[in-house]
Amino acid sequence: MSPTTLAHELGPTEAGEQAGLLNGQLKRYKRARRVIFYTMVGALALLTIASVTPLVFGRSSAAPP
C-alpha cells in the first residue's frame, strides 16, 4: 500500500500517525538487530580469547592450574 492511498483512506493525521509508528518500529527493529549482532561478535571474541590463551601460555586446557 503506497503512502498516498494510505493518506487518502485514513486522512492526513491518521496517516501521519501510522507512518510515524512504522518508522519507530523500523528503528527499533534495526537497533535490535545491531545489538544482537554486536552481542554475537563479542561472545565469539571472548570464546576465541578463552581458547587461544592456554596455547599462548603453553598450558593445555585440561591441565589443572
Biopython code that builds the backbone (N, CA, C, O; Angstrom):
import numpy as np
from Bio.PDB.StructureBuilder import StructureBuilder

atoms = [
    (1, "MET", "N", (0.854, -1.184, 0.000)),
    (1, "MET", "CA", (0.000, 0.000, 0.000)),
    (1, "MET", "C", (0.892, 1.236, 0.000)),
    (1, "MET", "O", (1.752, 1.399, 0.865)),
    (2, "SER", "N", (0.671, 2.103, -0.986)),
    (2, "SER", "CA", (1.517, 3.299, -1.070)),
    (2, "SER", "C", (1.075, 4.332, -0.038)),
    (2, "SER", "O", (-0.071, 4.299, 0.412)),
    (3, "PRO", "N", (1.951, 5.235, 0.338)),
    (3, "PRO", "CA", (1.594, 6.264, 1.326)),
    (3, "PRO", "C", (0.436, 7.145, 0.889)),
    (3, "PRO", "O", (-0.332, 7.625, 1.723)),
    (4, "THR", "N", (0.304, 7.364, -0.432)),
    (4, "THR", "CA", (-0.773, 8.239, -0.895)),
    (4, "THR", "C", (-2.132, 7.577, -0.690)),
    (4, "THR", "O", (-3.078, 8.236, -0.259)),
    (5, "THR", "N", (-2.242, 6.276, -0.993)),
    (5, "THR", "CA", (-3.527, 5.610, -0.761)),
    (5, "THR", "C", (-3.812, 5.514, 0.725)),
    (5, "THR", "O", (-4.964, 5.606, 1.148)),
    (6, "LEU", "N", (-2.763, 5.330, 1.520)),
    (6, "LEU", "CA", (-2.939, 5.290, 2.969)),
    (6, "LEU", "C", (-3.483, 6.628, 3.458)),
    (6, "LEU", "O", (-4.408, 6.665, 4.269)),
    (7, "ALA", "N", (-2.908, 7.729, 2.967)),
    (7, "ALA", "CA", (-3.362, 9.057, 3.361)),
    (7, "ALA", "C", (-4.792, 9.296, 2.876)),
    (7, "ALA", "O", (-5.593, 9.922, 3.570)),
    (8, "HIS", "N", (-5.100, 8.803, 1.700)),
    (8, "HIS", "CA", (-6.431, 9.008, 1.152)),
    (8, "HIS", "C", (-7.476, 8.263, 1.982)),
    (8, "HIS", "O", (-8.561, 8.789, 2.229)),
    (9, "GLU", "N", (-7.157, 7.049, 2.410)),
    (9, "GLU", "CA", (-8.126, 6.245, 3.162)),
    (9, "GLU", "C", (-8.254, 6.704, 4.610)),
    (9, "GLU", "O", (-9.358, 6.699, 5.155)),
    (10, "LEU", "N", (-7.161, 7.098, 5.240)),
    (10, "LEU", "CA", (-7.187, 7.378, 6.671)),
    (10, "LEU", "C", (-7.354, 8.854, 7.001)),
    (10, "LEU", "O", (-7.835, 9.192, 8.082)),
    (11, "GLY", "N", (-6.970, 9.729, 6.097)),
    (11, "GLY", "CA", (-6.965, 11.143, 6.419)),
    (11, "GLY", "C", (-5.566, 11.554, 6.829)),
    (11, "GLY", "O", (-4.748, 10.700, 7.171)),
    (12, "PRO", "N", (-5.273, 12.851, 6.801)),
    (12, "PRO", "CA", (-3.890, 13.315, 6.994)),
    (12, "PRO", "C", (-3.304, 12.989, 8.366)),
    (12, "PRO", "O", (-2.157, 12.550, 8.454)),
    (13, "THR", "N", (-4.071, 13.195, 9.437)),
    (13, "THR", "CA", (-3.480, 12.992, 10.764)),
    (13, "THR", "C", (-3.275, 11.511, 11.052)),
    (13, "THR", "O", (-2.232, 11.128, 11.583)),
    (14, "GLU", "N", (-4.237, 10.680, 10.718)),
    (14, "GLU", "CA", (-4.108, 9.246, 10.981)),
    (14, "GLU", "C", (-2.996, 8.627, 10.138)),
    (14, "GLU", "O", (-2.271, 7.748, 10.603)),
    (15, "ALA", "N", (-2.868, 9.093, 8.895)),
    (15, "ALA", "CA", (-1.805, 8.570, 8.033)),
    (15, "ALA", "C", (-0.445, 8.961, 8.596)),
    (15, "ALA", "O", (0.492, 8.164, 8.550)),
    (16, "GLY", "N", (-0.327, 10.164, 9.122)),
    (16, "GLY", "CA", (0.927, 10.600, 9.729)),
    (16, "GLY", "C", (1.271, 9.777, 10.946)),
    (16, "GLY", "O", (2.426, 9.407, 11.153)),
    (17, "GLU", "N", (0.260, 9.491, 11.755)),
    (17, "GLU", "CA", (0.496, 8.648, 12.937)),
    (17, "GLU", "C", (0.928, 7.251, 12.521)),
    (17, "GLU", "O", (1.826, 6.664, 13.125)),
    (18, "GLN", "N", (0.283, 6.722, 11.484)),
    (18, "GLN", "CA", (0.618, 5.373, 11.001)),
    (18, "GLN", "C", (2.057, 5.352, 10.478)),
    (18, "GLN", "O", (2.815, 4.430, 10.777)),
    (19, "ALA", "N", (2.428, 6.360, 9.704)),
    (19, "ALA", "CA", (3.792, 6.418, 9.153)),
    (19, "ALA", "C", (4.810, 6.554, 10.283)),
    (19, "ALA", "O", (5.867, 5.926, 10.243)),
    (20, "GLY", "N", (4.497, 7.373, 11.292)),
    (20, "GLY", "CA", (5.404, 7.530, 12.425)),
    (20, "GLY", "C", (5.560, 6.243, 13.194)),
    (20, "GLY", "O", (6.655, 5.916, 13.650)),
    (21, "LEU", "N", (4.472, 5.508, 13.341)),
    (21, "LEU", "CA", (4.520, 4.230, 14.059)),
    (21, "LEU", "C", (5.400, 3.236, 13.315)),
    (21, "LEU", "O", (6.230, 2.553, 13.914)),
    (22, "LEU", "N", (5.207, 3.164, 11.993)),
    (22, "LEU", "CA", (6.028, 2.240, 11.192)),
    (22, "LEU", "C", (7.495, 2.630, 11.249)),
    (22, "LEU", "O", (8.369, 1.768, 11.331)),
    (23, "ASN", "N", (7.766, 3.934, 11.204)),
    (23, "ASN", "CA", (9.139, 4.413, 11.267)),
    (23, "ASN", "C", (9.767, 4.043, 12.616)),
    (23, "ASN", "O", (10.914, 3.597, 12.666)),
    (24, "GLY", "N", (9.024, 4.226, 13.697)),
    (24, "GLY", "CA", (9.522, 3.871, 15.026)),
    (24, "GLY", "C", (9.789, 2.383, 15.153)),
    (24, "GLY", "O", (10.789, 1.969, 15.739)),
    (25, "GLN", "N", (8.886, 1.581, 14.598)),
    (25, "GLN", "CA", (9.080, 0.129, 14.650)),
    (25, "GLN", "C", (10.321, -0.279, 13.861)),
    (25, "GLN", "O", (11.075, -1.158, 14.277)),
    (26, "LEU", "N", (10.519, 0.371, 12.720)),
    (26, "LEU", "CA", (11.680, 0.051, 11.888)),
    (26, "LEU", "C", (12.975, 0.407, 12.611)),
    (26, "LEU", "O", (13.940, -0.356, 12.582)),
    (27, "LYS", "N", (12.990, 1.579, 13.265)),
    (27, "LYS", "CA", (14.180, 1.978, 14.011)),
    (27, "LYS", "C", (14.462, 1.001, 15.141)),
    (27, "LYS", "O", (15.611, 0.619, 15.367)),
    (28, "ARG", "N", (13.404, 0.595, 15.857)),
    (28, "ARG", "CA", (13.587, -0.369, 16.950)),
    (28, "ARG", "C", (14.106, -1.690, 16.424)),
    (28, "ARG", "O", (14.981, -2.304, 17.034)),
    (29, "TYR", "N", (13.565, -2.137, 15.280)),
    (29, "TYR", "CA", (13.985, -3.404, 14.682)),
    (29, "TYR", "C", (15.451, -3.343, 14.273)),
    (29, "TYR", "O", (16.213, -4.275, 14.530)),
    (30, "LYS", "N", (15.843, -2.238, 13.635)),
    (30, "LYS", "CA", (17.242, -2.099, 13.214)),
    (30, "LYS", "C", (18.168, -2.059, 14.420)),
    (30, "LYS", "O", (19.247, -2.652, 14.403)),
    (31, "ARG", "N", (17.743, -1.357, 15.470)),
    (31, "ARG", "CA", (18.573, -1.268, 16.681)),
    (31, "ARG", "C", (18.702, -2.649, 17.331)),
    (31, "ARG", "O", (19.785, -3.029, 17.776)),
    (32, "ALA", "N", (17.606, -3.389, 17.384)),
    (32, "ALA", "CA", (17.638, -4.725, 17.979)),
    (32, "ALA", "C", (18.569, -5.644, 17.189)),
    (32, "ALA", "O", (19.323, -6.426, 17.768)),
    (33, "ARG", "N", (18.505, -5.540, 15.852)),
    (33, "ARG", "CA", (19.405, -6.364, 15.043)),
    (33, "ARG", "C", (20.852, -6.011, 15.299)),
    (33, "ARG", "O", (21.709, -6.892, 15.371)),
    (34, "ARG", "N", (21.136, -4.700, 15.442)),
    (34, "ARG", "CA", (22.513, -4.266, 15.693)),
    (34, "ARG", "C", (22.986, -4.761, 17.054)),
    (34, "ARG", "O", (24.124, -5.215, 17.181)),
    (35, "VAL", "N", (22.138, -4.681, 18.069)),
    (35, "VAL", "CA", (22.505, -5.148, 19.414)),
    (35, "VAL", "C", (22.791, -6.645, 19.389)),
    (35, "VAL", "O", (23.783, -7.097, 19.961)),
    (36, "ILE", "N", (21.936, -7.408, 18.737)),
    (36, "ILE", "CA", (22.146, -8.860, 18.652)),
    (36, "ILE", "C", (23.447, -9.167, 17.911)),
    (36, "ILE", "O", (24.206, -10.045, 18.323)),
    (37, "PHE", "N", (23.704, -8.443, 16.815)),
    (37, "PHE", "CA", (24.917, -8.676, 16.038)),
    (37, "PHE", "C", (26.170, -8.430, 16.870)),
    (37, "PHE", "O", (27.084, -9.255, 16.883)),
    (38, "TYR", "N", (26.211, -7.292, 17.566)),
    (38, "TYR", "CA", (27.407, -6.983, 18.353)),
    (38, "TYR", "C", (27.541, -7.911, 19.563)),
    (38, "TYR", "O", (28.654, -8.198, 20.002)),
    (39, "THR", "N", (26.419, -8.378, 20.099)),
    (39, "THR", "CA", (26.479, -9.358, 21.185)),
    (39, "THR", "C", (27.115, -10.655, 20.687)),
    (39, "THR", "O", (27.959, -11.240, 21.365)),
    (40, "MET", "N", (26.708, -11.098, 19.506)),
    (40, "MET", "CA", (27.294, -12.310, 18.918)),
    (40, "MET", "C", (28.790, -12.129, 18.646)),
    (40, "MET", "O", (29.589, -13.021, 18.927)),
    (41, "VAL", "N", (29.157, -10.978, 18.103)),
    (41, "VAL", "CA", (30.575, -10.715, 17.816)),
    (41, "VAL", "C", (31.380, -10.713, 19.116)),
    (41, "VAL", "O", (32.478, -11.267, 19.167)),
    (42, "GLY", "N", (30.838, -10.090, 20.166)),
    (42, "GLY", "CA", (31.520, -10.061, 21.458)),
    (42, "GLY", "C", (31.677, -11.442, 22.057)),
    (42, "GLY", "O", (32.737, -11.779, 22.584)),
    (43, "ALA", "N", (30.613, -12.251, 21.977)),
    (43, "ALA", "CA", (30.679, -13.609, 22.507)),
    (43, "ALA", "C", (31.719, -14.435, 21.744)),
    (43, "ALA", "O", (32.479, -15.193, 22.347)),
    (44, "LEU", "N", (31.746, -14.286, 20.434)),
    (44, "LEU", "CA", (32.729, -15.012, 19.623)),
    (44, "LEU", "C", (34.153, -14.576, 19.977)),
    (44, "LEU", "O", (35.062, -15.404, 20.039)),
    (45, "ALA", "N", (34.344, -13.276, 20.209)),
    (45, "ALA", "CA", (35.664, -12.778, 20.582)),
    (45, "ALA", "C", (36.101, -13.359, 21.928)),
    (45, "ALA", "O", (37.242, -13.795, 22.079)),
    (46, "LEU", "N", (35.186, -13.361, 22.908)),
    (46, "LEU", "CA", (35.525, -13.932, 24.220)),
    (46, "LEU", "C", (35.855, -15.416, 24.107)),
    (46, "LEU", "O", (36.799, -15.903, 24.729)),
    (47, "LEU", "N", (35.068, -16.126, 23.310)),
    (47, "LEU", "CA", (35.317, -17.560, 23.119)),
    (47, "LEU", "C", (36.680, -17.783, 22.470)),
    (47, "LEU", "O", (37.417, -18.688, 22.864)),
    (48, "THR", "N", (37.012, -16.972, 21.492)),
    (48, "THR", "CA", (38.313, -17.086, 20.815)),
    (48, "THR", "C", (39.450, -16.801, 21.788)),
    (48, "THR", "O", (40.438, -17.535, 21.826)),
    (49, "ILE", "N", (39.313, -15.740, 22.572)),
    (49, "ILE", "CA", (40.347, -15.397, 23.553)),
    (49, "ILE", "C", (40.520, -16.527, 24.569)),
    (49, "ILE", "O", (41.643, -16.895, 24.914)),
    (50, "ALA", "N", (39.390, -17.074, 25.045)),
    (50, "ALA", "CA", (39.451, -18.143, 26.044)),
    (50, "ALA", "C", (40.105, -19.404, 25.487)),
    (50, "ALA", "O", (40.783, -20.125, 26.219)),
    (51, "SER", "N", (39.910, -19.672, 24.217)),
    (51, "SER", "CA", (40.504, -20.885, 23.654)),
    (51, "SER", "C", (41.963, -20.678, 23.242)),
    (51, "SER", "O", (42.727, -21.643, 23.219)),
    (52, "VAL", "N", (42.365, -19.464, 22.922)),
    (52, "VAL", "CA", (43.737, -19.195, 22.473)),
    (52, "VAL", "C", (44.681, -18.953, 23.652)),
    (52, "VAL", "O", (45.867, -19.273, 23.571)),
    (53, "THR", "N", (44.164, -18.392, 24.743)),
    (53, "THR", "CA", (45.003, -18.037, 25.888)),
    (53, "THR", "C", (45.848, -19.208, 26.415)),
    (53, "THR", "O", (47.048, -19.025, 26.623)),
    (54, "PRO", "N", (45.280, -20.394, 26.639)),
    (54, "PRO", "CA", (46.125, -21.505, 27.123)),
    (54, "PRO", "C", (47.246, -21.872, 26.146)),
    (54, "PRO", "O", (48.339, -22.258, 26.562)),
    (55, "LEU", "N", (46.964, -21.749, 24.842)),
    (55, "LEU", "CA", (48.004, -22.058, 23.850)),
    (55, "LEU", "C", (49.150, -21.064, 23.939)),
    (55, "LEU", "O", (50.317, -21.428, 23.786)),
    (56, "VAL", "N", (48.808, -19.808, 24.187)),
    (56, "VAL", "CA", (49.836, -18.764, 24.269)),
    (56, "VAL", "C", (50.730, -18.998, 25.472)),
    (56, "VAL", "O", (51.947, -18.831, 25.387)),
    (57, "PHE", "N", (50.129, -19.388, 26.600)),
    (57, "PHE", "CA", (50.910, -19.573, 27.824)),
    (57, "PHE", "C", (51.434, -21.000, 27.978)),
    (57, "PHE", "O", (52.031, -21.329, 29.003)),
    (58, "GLY", "N", (51.219, -21.847, 26.977)),
    (58, "GLY", "CA", (51.822, -23.167, 26.945)),
    (58, "GLY", "C", (51.184, -24.178, 27.881)),
    (58, "GLY", "O", (51.840, -25.138, 28.283)),
    (59, "ARG", "N", (49.923, -23.985, 28.236)),
    (59, "ARG", "CA", (49.229, -24.972, 29.073)),
    (59, "ARG", "C", (48.083, -25.564, 28.284)),
    (59, "ARG", "O", (47.466, -24.879, 27.469)),
    (60, "SER", "N", (47.794, -26.832, 28.521)),
    (60, "SER", "CA", (46.599, -27.410, 27.906)),
    (60, "SER", "C", (45.401, -27.057, 28.772)),
    (60, "SER", "O", (45.541, -26.851, 29.978)),
    (61, "SER", "N", (44.219, -26.986, 28.158)),
    (61, "SER", "CA", (43.033, -26.576, 28.903)),
    (61, "SER", "C", (42.612, -27.655, 29.904)),
    (61, "SER", "O", (41.869, -27.366, 30.842)),
    (62, "ALA", "N", (43.087, -28.917, 29.714)),
    (62, "ALA", "CA", (42.696, -29.995, 30.617)),
    (62, "ALA", "C", (43.560, -30.016, 31.885)),
    (62, "ALA", "O", (43.172, -30.604, 32.894)),
    (63, "ALA", "N", (44.719, -29.378, 31.828)),
    (63, "ALA", "CA", (45.629, -29.414, 32.975)),
    (63, "ALA", "C", (45.095, -28.543, 34.112)),
    (63, "ALA", "O", (44.570, -27.456, 33.873)),
    (64, "PRO", "N", (45.232, -29.026, 35.349)),
    (64, "PRO", "CA", (44.802, -28.192, 36.480)),
    (64, "PRO", "C", (45.732, -26.993, 36.652)),
    (64, "PRO", "O", (46.895, -27.052, 36.254)),
    (65, "PRO", "N", (45.240, -25.925, 37.233)),
    (65, "PRO", "CA", (46.075, -24.718, 37.372)),
    (65, "PRO", "C", (47.246, -24.937, 38.327)),
    (65, "PRO", "O", (48.039, -24.024, 38.552)),
]
sb = StructureBuilder()
sb.init_structure("model")
sb.init_model(0)
sb.init_chain("A")
sb.init_seg("    ")
for serial, (resi, resn, name, xyz) in enumerate(atoms, 1):
    if name == "N":
        sb.init_residue(resn, " ", resi, " ")
    sb.init_atom(name, np.array(xyz, "f"), 0.0, 1.0, " ", f" {name:<3s}", serial, name[0])
structure = sb.get_structure()
